[in-house]
Amino acid sequence: MALTLNQNYLRAFVGENQLEAIRPEIEAAKATLTQKSGRGNDFLGWLDLPIAYDKDEFAKIKRCAKAIQESCDIFVVIGIGGSYLGARAAIEFLYGQSYNALSKKTPAVYFAGNNIDSSALSDLLSICEGKDVCINVVSKSGKTTEPAIAFRVFREYLEKRYGKEGMKNRIYVTTDARKGKLKELADAEGYETFVVPDDVGGRYSVLTAVGLLPIAVSGADIDKMMAGAAAMRETLLSAPYAENPACQYAAIRNLLYRGGKKTEIFVSYESAMVMLAEWWKQLYGESEGKEIKGIFPASVTFSTDLHSLGQYIQQGERTLFETVLIPRESNASIPIPCDPDDIDSLSFLEGKNLHEINMTAFKATALAHNDGGVPNLVLEFDRRDETAFGELVYFFEFACGVSAYTLGVNPFDQPGVEDYKNNMYALLGKPGEEHAARRAELEKRILK
């Protein structure tokens, strides 16, 4: 059984008549997406990617992943936003947050260049000391501040460690196919390169070399991942509205938004899905949050966050709903042991599996939140494996396109992201008259 959308915890909030009333809008948005006739249609390369990916580059990804596994202890992925979130989400989804401590046959995978935190970068350099290191820098232009800084630091580190010639085979570059400073550097220095496709935006790029190289280095079966995405693509393209989980998800989100639900909380009950939630937040936040519109994407991990945010969700402002991701099977089995003294008064749980208790916590929480006025959409999948990850990625991307077109915005641009960058460039003294003028204006505002 593949991904399904369980609406049992939603029925009190969204009726069948409402779903039917919005149907023409959703079907029109789906047609706009699949016929590639809407705004941003030059960034729809991900739509057919699961069946039309570059087979030669795919083979090169697997070949280089094997070489990396054989040549290093630590693999550092340098990128920000879509250039790292998908890969990290996949690795933790498959292996959990303790992957680096548990990996024996494959390199530890660390991520850098997603912040400007000097302590974090210093700590990572310390971890690399005495280890063999390879890096993968992921950037379309090579000029984004955060990864560019980290790449400079690691190039210096590798040159001191291996020499200019020795470091050449330890740097892998994922960038534009033809142009850009990073592409020029890679060609000049002889670094192995992979392509960020022109028609796939960063937040939709996890199933390209952007995500697949680090995922393959971790030992994951990327063939199964692509197969899962291909199967989901076939379902979403062919299933009628009432049986199409992506269309139903897009419809429900828009109906709830119109009814005053302005915040969507992505809920998982396993820590392995924390980074999947981070990937999802970028996907929906950047795709829908524009033109003074959009649902605010947030996330929690239950039952942990029930002890911090549970009170607000239960009784705070009624402007939120939850999307809950549930595996039907757990990747681990832990039975509750016997304690003859029953010091914690939990003997009634003896012999039960921890996953069973976790799923009971989900049901109890969903019912309580329903009673508190919080709708719950529940997405169920079989178990955390490569096939499921491919399914989930394609499902959320497709649903996002349909939902954003229904909302009336371009799902594939992010004009607001440039504002903070331009301010930062100006304040840091980047050359250019436009930056100088902006700097003077900003410094006046700061002084005030």
DAKAZI-V42029 format. One record per residue. N is the residue number from 0. RES is the residue in three letters. PSI is psi in whole degrees, 0 to 359 (999 if undefined). OMEGA is omega in whole degrees, 0 to 359 (999 if undefined). Layout:
# DAKAZI-V42029
N;RES;PSI;OMEGA
N;RES;PSI;OMEGA
This chain:
# DAKAZI-V42029
0;MET;129;181
1;ALA;197;181
2;LEU;134;176
3;THR;153;179
4;LEU;111;181
5;ASN;118;183
6;GLN;15;184
7;ASN;332;182
8;TYR;24;184
9;LEU;342;193
10;ARG;330;180
11;ALA;349;186
12;PHE;330;181
13;VAL;119;183
14;GLY;162;179
15;GLU;325;180
16;ASN;324;177
17;GLN;317;178
18;LEU;324;178
19;GLU;324;182
20;ALA;325;182
21;ILE;354;184
22;ARG;312;181
23;PRO;323;179
24;GLU;317;181
25;ILE;317;180
26;GLU;324;176
27;ALA;319;179
28;ALA;320;177
29;LYS;318;178
30;ALA;320;177
31;THR;319;180
32;LEU;306;187
33;THR;333;177
34;GLN;357;176
35;LYS;46;185
36;SER;2;184
37;GLY;181;177
38;ARG;140;180
39;GLY;15;185
40;ASN;352;175
41;ASP;3;176
42;PHE;39;181
43;LEU;23;179
44;GLY;334;181
45;TRP;339;187
46;LEU;318;180
47;ASP;7;184
48;LEU;319;183
49;PRO;340;179
50;ILE;350;186
51;ALA;26;181
52;TYR;161;181
53;ASP;107;184
54;LYS;326;179
55;ASP;316;179
56;GLU;324;178
57;PHE;316;178
58;ALA;323;179
59;LYS;323;177
60;ILE;312;181
61;LYS;322;180
62;ARG;315;180
63;CYS;326;177
64;ALA;319;178
65;LYS;318;179
66;ALA;320;178
67;ILE;317;179
68;GLN;325;183
69;GLU;345;188
70;SER;355;183
71;CYS;160;175
72;ASP;330;183
73;ILE;132;177
74;PHE;118;183
75;VAL;122;178
76;VAL;121;183
77;ILE;115;180
78;GLY;168;181
79;ILE;154;180
80;GLY;228;180
81;GLY;347;180
82;SER;352;176
83;TYR;333;188
84;LEU;317;181
85;GLY;316;180
86;ALA;315;180
87;ARG;321;177
88;ALA;317;182
89;ALA;313;183
90;ILE;316;179
91;GLU;325;177
92;PHE;319;183
93;LEU;320;191
94;TYR;352;180
95;GLY;171;183
96;GLN;343;181
97;SER;19;184
98;TYR;312;185
99;ASN;330;179
100;ALA;333;186
101;LEU;339;185
102;SER;130;181
103;LYS;318;186
104;LYS;350;181
105;THR;159;181
106;PRO;153;167
107;ALA;141;181
108;VAL;119;178
109;TYR;159;183
110;PHE;134;181
111;ALA;170;177
112;GLY;13;177
113;ASN;14;175
114;ASN;182;177
115;ILE;42;185
116;ASP;106;184
117;SER;325;180
118;SER;317;181
119;ALA;317;181
120;LEU;321;177
121;SER;318;179
122;ASP;318;180
123;LEU;320;177
124;LEU;323;177
125;SER;320;177
126;ILE;325;183
127;CYS;341;183
128;GLU;129;178
129;GLY;1;180
130;LYS;154;172
131;ASP;132;190
132;VAL;138;167
133;CYS;153;179
134;ILE;154;175
135;ASN;111;178
136;VAL;130;185
137;VAL;111;181
138;SER;129;180
139;LYS;316;184
140;SER;330;186
141;GLY;1;185
142;LYS;359;178
143;THR;130;193
144;THR;307;188
145;GLU;306;179
146;PRO;329;180
147;ALA;319;178
148;ILE;312;181
149;ALA;323;179
150;PHE;319;176
151;ARG;313;183
152;VAL;315;182
153;PHE;330;174
154;ARG;316;178
155;GLU;317;180
156;TYR;314;183
157;LEU;323;180
158;GLU;319;178
159;LYS;325;185
160;ARG;316;188
161;TYR;352;186
162;GLY;161;185
163;LYS;321;180
164;GLU;321;183
165;GLY;332;182
166;MET;346;186
167;LYS;319;183
168;ASN;9;179
169;ARG;4;180
170;ILE;125;178
171;TYR;130;187
172;VAL;126;175
173;THR;112;190
174;THR;193;179
175;ASP;149;183
176;ALA;332;190
177;ARG;331;191
178;LYS;172;177
179;GLY;155;182
180;LYS;322;181
181;LEU;321;177
182;LYS;318;179
183;GLU;316;180
184;LEU;315;181
185;ALA;318;179
186;ASP;319;182
187;ALA;322;184
188;GLU;349;179
189;GLY;27;177
190;TYR;147;174
191;GLU;135;183
192;THR;151;173
193;PHE;163;191
194;VAL;132;164
195;VAL;109;185
196;PRO;143;180
197;ASP;330;186
198;ASP;19;177
199;VAL;115;179
200;GLY;159;186
201;GLY;316;185
202;ARG;351;177
203;TYR;13;195
204;SER;8;187
205;VAL;332;181
206;LEU;18;168
207;THR;186;178
208;ALA;336;179
209;VAL;312;180
210;GLY;327;190
211;LEU;328;179
212;LEU;306;177
213;PRO;322;180
214;ILE;317;179
215;ALA;323;178
216;VAL;327;180
217;SER;351;180
218;GLY;3;181
219;ALA;153;178
220;ASP;99;184
221;ILE;343;173
222;ASP;315;179
223;LYS;324;180
224;MET;315;179
225;MET;325;178
226;ALA;321;177
227;GLY;317;178
228;ALA;320;180
229;ALA;319;179
230;ALA;319;179
231;MET;320;177
232;ARG;313;181
233;GLU;317;179
234;THR;311;186
235;LEU;331;178
236;LEU;329;188
237;SER;334;185
238;ALA;137;176
239;PRO;163;187
240;TYR;309;186
241;ALA;339;182
242;GLU;8;185
243;ASN;106;185
244;PRO;325;180
245;ALA;320;178
246;CYS;320;178
247;GLN;317;179
248;TYR;314;180
249;ALA;320;180
250;ALA;313;182
251;ILE;316;180
252;ARG;314;182
253;ASN;324;177
254;LEU;316;179
255;LEU;320;179
256;TYR;315;179
257;ARG;336;178
258;GLY;9;175
259;GLY;3;177
260;LYS;101;189
261;LYS;349;181
262;THR;130;175
263;GLU;124;180
264;ILE;119;175
265;PHE;119;185
266;VAL;129;171
267;SER;157;179
268;TYR;14;177
269;GLU;135;182
270;SER;341;179
271;ALA;347;183
272;MET;12;179
273;VAL;315;182
274;MET;334;172
275;LEU;321;176
276;ALA;321;178
277;GLU;319;176
278;TRP;315;180
279;TRP;321;181
280;LYS;319;177
281;GLN;316;182
282;LEU;309;184
283;TYR;325;180
284;GLY;314;180
285;GLU;331;183
286;SER;325;186
287;GLU;339;187
288;GLY;81;180
289;LYS;165;181
290;GLU;34;181
291;ILE;37;179
292;LYS;171;169
293;GLY;146;175
294;ILE;135;178
295;PHE;123;181
296;PRO;126;178
297;ALA;175;180
298;SER;154;175
299;VAL;159;171
300;THR;117;178
301;PHE;151;9
302;SER;358;182
303;THR;305;187
304;ASP;355;171
305;LEU;338;181
306;HIS;7;176
307;SER;311;182
308;LEU;352;183
309;GLY;322;180
310;GLN;314;181
311;TYR;316;181
312;ILE;322;183
313;GLN;321;190
314;GLN;8;179
315;GLY;197;180
316;GLU;136;187
317;ARG;58;181
318;THR;20;186
319;LEU;159;171
320;PHE;167;185
321;GLU;141;170
322;THR;115;189
323;VAL;129;180
324;LEU;120;188
325;ILE;124;171
326;PRO;137;179
327;ARG;330;179
328;GLU;150;176
329;SER;154;175
330;ASN;358;179
331;ALA;153;180
332;SER;120;178
333;ILE;109;176
334;PRO;150;178
335;ILE;122;184
336;PRO;167;179
337;CYS;138;172
338;ASP;102;184
339;PRO;330;182
340;ASP;345;179
341;ASP;48;185
342;ILE;337;180
343;ASP;5;180
344;SER;34;181
345;LEU;22;180
346;SER;335;179
347;PHE;348;178
348;LEU;354;184
349;GLU;132;178
350;GLY;341;178
351;LYS;148;178
352;ASN;144;182
353;LEU;324;179
354;HIS;322;178
355;GLU;318;179
356;ILE;320;179
357;ASN;318;180
358;MET;330;174
359;THR;323;176
360;ALA;320;177
361;PHE;309;182
362;LYS;317;180
363;ALA;320;182
364;THR;316;180
365;ALA;319;179
366;LEU;318;179
367;ALA;316;181
368;HIS;323;173
369;ASN;314;180
370;ASP;331;178
371;GLY;2;177
372;GLY;23;182
373;VAL;112;177
374;PRO;148;177
375;ASN;119;168
376;LEU;133;184
377;VAL;118;176
378;LEU;120;182
379;GLU;137;177
380;PHE;169;189
381;ASP;297;181
382;ARG;165;181
383;ARG;98;175
384;ASP;180;185
385;GLU;319;181
386;THR;314;180
387;ALA;320;180
388;PHE;316;177
389;GLY;319;177
390;GLU;313;183
391;LEU;317;179
392;VAL;310;183
393;TYR;320;178
394;PHE;308;184
395;PHE;323;179
396;GLU;314;181
397;PHE;312;180
398;ALA;325;179
399;CYS;316;178
400;GLY;313;179
401;VAL;315;182
402;SER;317;182
403;ALA;319;176
404;TYR;324;175
405;THR;321;178
406;LEU;335;179
407;GLY;23;179
408;VAL;164;176
409;ASN;116;183
410;PRO;353;194
411;PHE;11;172
412;ASP;171;179
413;GLN;62;187
414;PRO;330;183
415;GLY;340;182
416;VAL;333;184
417;GLU;339;186
418;ASP;311;181
419;TYR;325;180
420;LYS;315;181
421;ASN;322;176
422;ASN;317;182
423;MET;315;178
424;TYR;317;182
425;ALA;313;183
426;LEU;333;178
427;LEU;355;176
428;GLY;31;177
429;LYS;136;181
430;PRO;151;178
431;GLY;138;183
432;GLU;321;182
433;GLU;325;179
434;HIS;323;180
435;ALA;315;180
436;ALA;319;180
437;ARG;322;181
438;ARG;315;180
439;ALA;317;181
440;GLU;316;182
441;LEU;320;180
442;GLU;325;175
443;LYS;317;179
444;ARG;321;179
445;ILE;319;180
446;LEU;326;179
447;LYS;999;999
